[in-house]
Amino acid sequence: MKALDHPNIIKFYETYQDKKYFHLVMEYCRGGSLQDKFASQGKLPEKEAAKIMEKIFSAVEYLHSKGISHRDLKPENFLFVDKSQNSEIKIIDFGLSTSMMTSNVKKSCKFNSLVGTPIYMAPEVI
């Protein structure tokens, strides 16, 4: 995570451990999630949705170029940096992600494990 550097991926700074916990220091995003935005606004105007999707696709393309698959992309895992209209959006929650380089997966292969949030999975995966 420390090596990732993209404007639409949450920045991970450091980790600390005490006797009881691991502490992760990450970029602070106070704008709420994409899910929150849907809940408060209902549907988004097409131009706004297109801008958001362009940023998301750019971040996913970057992750894939680094050999990383997130495996749990859903509205709750996108945060806005602030509450402004043109706020950056960030992909968060890499807890289910995997390195495609170390998992013996080739570009033409499919993943075999069932991972992610079922309601957001493609029917053919389930």
C-alpha positions as CSV (number, residue, x, y, z in Angstrom):
1,M,0.0,0.0,0.0
2,K,2.9,2.4,0.7
3,A,4.1,2.1,-2.8
4,L,0.8,3.0,-4.4
5,D,0.6,6.6,-5.6
6,H,-2.6,7.5,-7.5
7,P,-4.9,10.5,-6.8
8,N,-7.9,8.2,-6.5
9,I,-6.5,5.6,-4.1
10,I,-6.3,6.2,-0.4
11,K,-2.8,7.0,0.8
12,F,-1.3,4.7,3.4
13,Y,1.4,6.4,5.5
14,E,2.5,4.1,8.3
15,T,1.7,1.3,10.7
16,Y,2.4,1.1,14.4
17,Q,1.9,-1.7,16.8
18,D,1.5,-1.6,20.6
19,K,0.8,-4.5,23.0
20,K,-2.9,-4.7,21.9
21,Y,-3.4,-3.2,18.5
22,F,-2.0,-2.4,15.1
23,H,-2.6,1.3,14.2
24,L,-2.8,2.2,10.5
25,V,-2.1,5.8,9.6
26,M,-3.9,6.8,6.4
27,E,-5.1,9.8,4.5
28,Y,-8.2,11.4,6.1
29,C,-11.3,11.7,4.0
30,R,-14.2,13.6,5.5
31,G,-16.5,13.8,2.6
32,G,-18.4,10.5,3.2
33,S,-18.8,7.5,1.0
34,L,-20.3,7.1,-2.5
35,Q,-23.0,5.1,-0.8
36,D,-23.8,8.1,1.4
37,K,-24.0,10.3,-1.6
38,F,-26.5,7.9,-3.3
39,A,-28.6,7.9,-0.1
40,S,-28.8,11.6,0.2
41,Q,-29.1,12.6,-3.5
42,G,-30.8,9.6,-5.0
43,K,-29.5,9.4,-8.5
44,L,-26.6,11.5,-9.7
45,P,-26.6,13.8,-12.8
46,E,-25.0,12.0,-15.7
47,K,-22.1,14.4,-16.0
48,E,-21.2,14.0,-12.3
49,A,-21.5,10.2,-12.5
50,A,-19.3,10.1,-15.6
51,K,-16.6,12.2,-13.8
52,I,-16.7,9.8,-10.8
53,M,-16.5,6.7,-13.0
54,E,-13.6,8.1,-15.0
55,K,-11.7,8.5,-11.7
56,I,-12.6,5.0,-10.5
57,F,-11.6,3.4,-13.8
58,S,-8.3,5.3,-13.8
59,A,-7.6,4.0,-10.2
60,V,-8.6,0.4,-11.1
61,E,-6.4,0.5,-14.2
62,Y,-3.5,1.7,-12.1
63,L,-4.0,-1.1,-9.5
64,H,-4.2,-3.7,-12.3
65,S,-1.0,-2.3,-13.9
66,K,0.7,-2.9,-10.5
67,G,-0.7,-6.4,-10.3
68,I,-3.3,-5.7,-7.6
69,S,-6.9,-6.8,-7.6
70,H,-9.1,-5.1,-5.1
71,R,-11.8,-7.7,-5.1
72,D,-14.4,-5.7,-3.1
73,L,-15.3,-2.6,-5.1
74,K,-18.7,-1.3,-4.0
75,P,-20.1,2.2,-3.2
76,E,-19.2,1.9,0.5
77,N,-15.5,1.5,-0.5
78,F,-15.2,4.9,-2.2
79,L,-14.7,8.0,0.0
80,F,-14.7,11.6,-1.0
81,V,-11.8,13.7,0.3
82,D,-14.2,16.5,1.4
83,K,-17.8,17.6,1.0
84,S,-17.2,20.0,-2.0
85,Q,-18.9,19.4,-5.3
86,N,-15.7,18.5,-7.2
87,S,-14.1,16.5,-4.4
88,E,-11.6,13.7,-5.3
89,I,-12.9,10.2,-4.7
90,K,-10.6,7.5,-3.2
91,I,-10.7,3.7,-3.3
92,I,-10.4,2.4,0.3
93,D,-10.5,-1.0,2.1
94,F,-7.9,-3.2,0.6
95,G,-8.5,-6.0,3.1
96,L,-9.6,-8.5,0.4
97,S,-7.2,-7.4,-2.2
98,T,-4.5,-9.7,-3.6
99,S,-1.4,-9.4,-5.6
100,M,-1.9,-11.0,-9.0
101,M,1.8,-11.5,-9.3
102,T,2.2,-13.7,-6.2
103,S,-1.0,-15.7,-6.4
104,N,0.1,-17.7,-9.4
105,V,-2.6,-16.0,-11.5
106,K,-1.7,-15.2,-15.1
107,K,-3.4,-12.4,-17.1
108,S,-5.5,-14.9,-19.0
109,C,-6.5,-16.9,-15.9
110,K,-9.6,-16.5,-13.7
111,F,-9.6,-16.3,-9.9
112,N,-11.1,-19.4,-8.4
113,S,-11.9,-18.2,-4.9
114,L,-15.3,-16.6,-4.0
115,V,-14.3,-13.2,-2.5
116,G,-16.2,-9.9,-2.0
117,T,-19.6,-8.7,-1.0
118,P,-22.2,-11.1,-2.6
119,I,-24.7,-8.4,-3.5
120,Y,-22.1,-6.7,-5.7
121,M,-20.8,-9.8,-7.4
122,A,-21.6,-10.7,-11.0
123,P,-24.1,-13.5,-11.2
124,E,-21.7,-15.7,-13.2
125,V,-19.3,-15.5,-10.2
126,I,-21.8,-16.8,-7.7
